[in-house]
Amino acid sequence: MKKNNIFNARKMIFRLLVLSIFFTSCDDFLEESSPIGLSQSKLTDLPSMSALINGSYSNMRAFYAYQPMITSGFVRDYVIRNSANWTPYYKWTTSGVPEMFSSNTYSEGYKVLNKVNTVLNANVNDMYGTTAEKSKILGDAHFLRAAVYFQINNFFTDPSTGNSAPLVTTVLGTNDKVTVATSDAIKAQIEADIESAREHFAVANGVSTHTAATAMAARIYFYHGKYSLAYDRANEAINAGGHSLEANVADIYNKGATSAEAIYTIITNRSESTHGPQIIGYNNMQADKDEGTASLNPNSLIGQLRSADPTDSRFTDLFTEADGLVYADKKYPSLDADYIVLRLAEMYLTRAEANIMVNNAVSTQDVADVNMVKNRAGAADTVTGTPAVATMLDVIFNERSKELCFEYGDRFLNSRRLQKSIVDESGSGTVPYANYNTILVYPLPRSEVNIHNLQR
């Protein structure tokens, strides 16, 4: 959902209520809705398409809901004090990845995919309306499909086989069966979709924007190892204007969608849904030893970086120390704050590292990009001169860790991308990449495996 362009739920409520009769949850997430339940003859106008898009953005709250907590547990950035539900994510070395919450990503993701596939398989271009109105809808549909599959592919891919989850780009009938796709096939679809989103948003922004799609493309190419494209897209997002770093880091999370730094934001709307990453984050991260669930693991990388530079505002302004514990509570300051999925600081760090990866050299711009983020935080270790490549890459890894911890999942994905070891459960040792890479794979929901006979 883009800043300053939140969809009008009241105007759409009738259509959403009607569509919800057909687009409701069931055990087989891939067949959540089909042309059999909702006749294609009724999906012939742009308001219906817009209703599906708005419903998809609403589903994105639940899609992202558990991901910050799950991935932060993977890298053991927190310790669990009083929740049996979250303990398995911290103790994955022995238990593996439980299905309990990770299936939420799958089920909610395919609900979104079902809706946007309905839009993308309709004859939007033949519907009555302006080119701009059609581009808004198609841009959002491609953007959402890319965003959902990017997350699904990251977490459901089995590295031993290269297989991931089903790649669905059509609307399934109730008797249709699917198979899992390769990670490479899904990556190709993600890249095609995000570029299509950029093309449509170049005509007219929708709920999301051309800058949001460009920043998402930078993230996608960065994690797909296509660093030249990652640099180009991050550079374009930075130079697009309209966004700037907040002077005070706490303002990012307090302002949410209205923050100058926010590029892609999930708007919290508790009248529509009580389930989302902001609410999950607040409930677990709050600075209360009895009510909250998670506190900073002092043995984690974040704990070590905090000890090394305790005056960094990302620690002083976003963490609370009380009861002998440290809480990352200010990233989730209230139940009503919006959840920022993409922001400008990430683009500076992506542009710097991607440029180094392409050229195998550190430029003055790379140093300036990293220091832009460091200086905002008042970090004591700003970069001087032009460091060696290996040194600068370590600096950027630590900087991404500090900047993006406890957010959508960058800490885990970046550790895995660079094959970094992860702190073990005891805190006295590490788990090497070769070990955790084969363990930290989301299981496919058992109901889906049984219905479709899915094999990875």
GUZA-974293 format. One record per residue (C-alpha): x, y, z. Coordinates in pm, whole numbers, plus 50000, padded with zeros to 5 digits. Layout:
XYZ ...
REM end
This chain:
500005000050000 501525032749908 501885062650132 499295090150081 497175067349861 495365043850100 492405027849933 488945039050041 487555008650217 484115023750265 483615028949892 484674993549818 483014975950109 479984963549916 482044947349643 484494932649891 481684917750096 480134902249786 483464888849663 484304875250007 481464850449972 483504833649701 487024842249814 487034826450158 489544803850324 489374766250281 491674737050340 493004737049984 494604771249961 495474767449592 491814763249507 490574790649736 488414804649457 487784793549102 485724803748800 483234777248909 482444796549228 482514831349077 481474833648714 483924851648490 480914868548335 480624888948655 484244900448641 483914923848349 484524958748487 487344978148644 485574983448980 485464945549024 489164943248936 489934971449179 487994953649453 490124922449401 493324943149419 492204960449738 491284927049889 494724914049796 496444942449979 494294934750282 495494898350266 499114910650262 498794919950629 498304883650723 500854872150464 503644892050633 502254887150985 504654861551129 507674865950902 509604891351116 509284869751426 510044836851247 513154849251068 514474867651373 514164834751559 516064816951282 519114839151341 518444838751717 518354876351754 515924872052042 515324848452331 511874835752422 510754840152781 507174828352809 505714814752486 505614778152393 504374788252047 507554806951956 510114784352124 510374760151827 511534788451598 514364795751837 515214758651879 515054749251510 518404730851528 516654701651691 513024706951587 513394719351230 510884745051105 507424738951250 504394742051023 502354760751283 503024796351163 504994791250842 501894776550676 500324810750728 502764824850472 501704797950227 497954800550280 497784838450283 500214840849993 498074818749771 494964838149866 496684868949726 497874849849420 494384836849352 492954871949347 495694887649136 495664858148895 491964864248851 492784900048754 495684890848527 493644864248349 490714887748291 490464910047985 491344941748172 492484959747858 489074953947697 487144967947993 485615002447990 487985028248136 491055049048069 494535035748002 495655050248334 492905032348526 493854999148368 497565004548429 496955010848799 495174977548836 497634957448626 500604973648796 499314963849139 498514928449026 502014922348889 503614939449190 501744917749438 502474885449251 506184893949247 506204903749616 504404872049727 506454847949518 509684864749627 508924855849988 507534821249910 510534811849697 512964823949962 511464802750236 510024771950066 512914762749833 514654730149920 518364736149846 519024698949799 516634696449501 516194732249386 512434727549405 510184752749575 506394757049581 503714755549311 503964782749047 500394792548971 499624820248721 496094809948626 492844806148817 492434769948923 489274749548905 488194728949203 489584696649053 492844710948918 496084697249056 499474713649068 503104703749116 505984722349273 508124743949048 511854748949051 513224779149229 514714791248901 511314790348730 509754810449011 512614835549003 512034841148632 508334847548697 509134871448983 511484891748766 509014893048476 506234904348709 508184931848881 509274946348549 505684944948423 504634963348738 507224990248667 505974994048310 502354998248419 503195021648707 505205043048464 501815051048310 499965056048639 500585046649001 498065023949166 497805014849533 501555009549511 503885030949300 506585030149036 509155037749307 507865009049522 508114984949228 511594998049146 512754993649507 511204958949517 513044950849194 516294961849357 515634938149649 514684909749414 517744913049190 520004917049495 518854883749637 518854867349294 522534876349262 521964899848967 523944928249114 524164950548808 520364952048787 520124955649165 522404985949145 520405001248858 517074997149035 518335009149375 519965039049209 516705047149029 514665043949349 517035067249534 517055093049256 513295091649197 512745117449468 509845118949706 511635099349979 514305109050232 515815094450547 514095104650868 516345125051094 515185104651394 515005067051354 512035063351589 509975085351357 510175058651086 508055034751288 505865060551461 504875076651130 504535044550930 502995051650590 503475089150632 507225085750694 509345102050424 511495070650432 508685045650371 508485032450014 506165002550050 503955000350357 501264976950480 498584998950630 497314986450965 493524986550972 492144968351270 488564974051156 489344950950864 491794927151028 493304921751370 496034900151218 499214915351083 502964920151141 502504951951342 500144935651589 502204903751611 505364924551658 503844946651925 502464917552123 505794899352124 508334927752141 506714950652398 508914960852690 507094940752952 508654909253093 505244894453168 503214905752867 505904905452598 507434873852459 510844881852310 513874901352428 517264907152271 519644877952277 522874893352414 524884866352234 523364874151895 525074895251632 522704923951717 523584920552084 527284921851998 526874951951768 524924970052039 527694963752289 530274976752041 528405009551979 525805014852253 525205051452156 523995042851805 520435056751792 519165024251639 519835009651983 519205039352212 515985050752042 514535017551927 515474994352213 514354996452576 516394982952865 514334972653167 514084944153416 517584933253321 516414927052964 516604945652633 513544948752411 513344959252042 509964974452118 510145007851936 510104991251594 506544980951686 505445011151890 501695004551897 498964981551776 497885007451522 501225016551361 501765007350997 504264980750891 507004992850657 508174965550419 510564986850209 512315018950299 515005041750162 517835031150395 517804996350244 518235011449897 521415029949998 522934998150140 521824977549841 523255002549594 526605002949774 527004965149798 525694958149449 528194982849305 531044965849489 529894931549372 529824943149010 533164961149008 535084942149279 536164976149406 534965001949656 534025036349523 533595069449704 529875066749632 529725033149809 531355048550116 528995078450099 525935055550076 526935035850384 527855067150578 524485082550486 522835055250692 525485055350965 525435093051011 521665093551050 522075068951338 524995087751493 527145056751460 530645059351603 532225038251329 531665058651014 533815047350721 536915067150640 539025065250327 538385037350079 538505003450254 539444970750087 536564951549929 536394924350197 536494950250474 533754971250318 531514941050259 531814932350629 530914968150717 527814966750497 526754933050638 526874947050992 525114978650879 522234959450718 522024938551034 521674969151257 519354987851023 516944960050927 516904936651228 513474925051348 511904936051021 510684915950721 513504890150716 516654906150577 518804894550869 518204858050785 518174861650407 521364882050407 523164857850639 522184829450407 523104848750090 526634854350222 526804819850381 527474834350726 527364812851036 524504818351280 524744819251659 523694786151805 520994780752064 523384780952359 525064812852245 528474797352295 529024786251938 527774788651583 525814768851327 527594768950987 525774777450666 526094741850532 524054729450829 521324755250865 520744759750492 519304724650470 517254728350791 515724762950757 513204754450488 509504760550541 507504728250520 504674726950270 501294724750449 500354688550495 496864694450357 498374707450034 500844678650012 497984653850051 495604670449806 498134677349531 500664649949611 503364676449621 506934663849601 509994685649659 
REM end
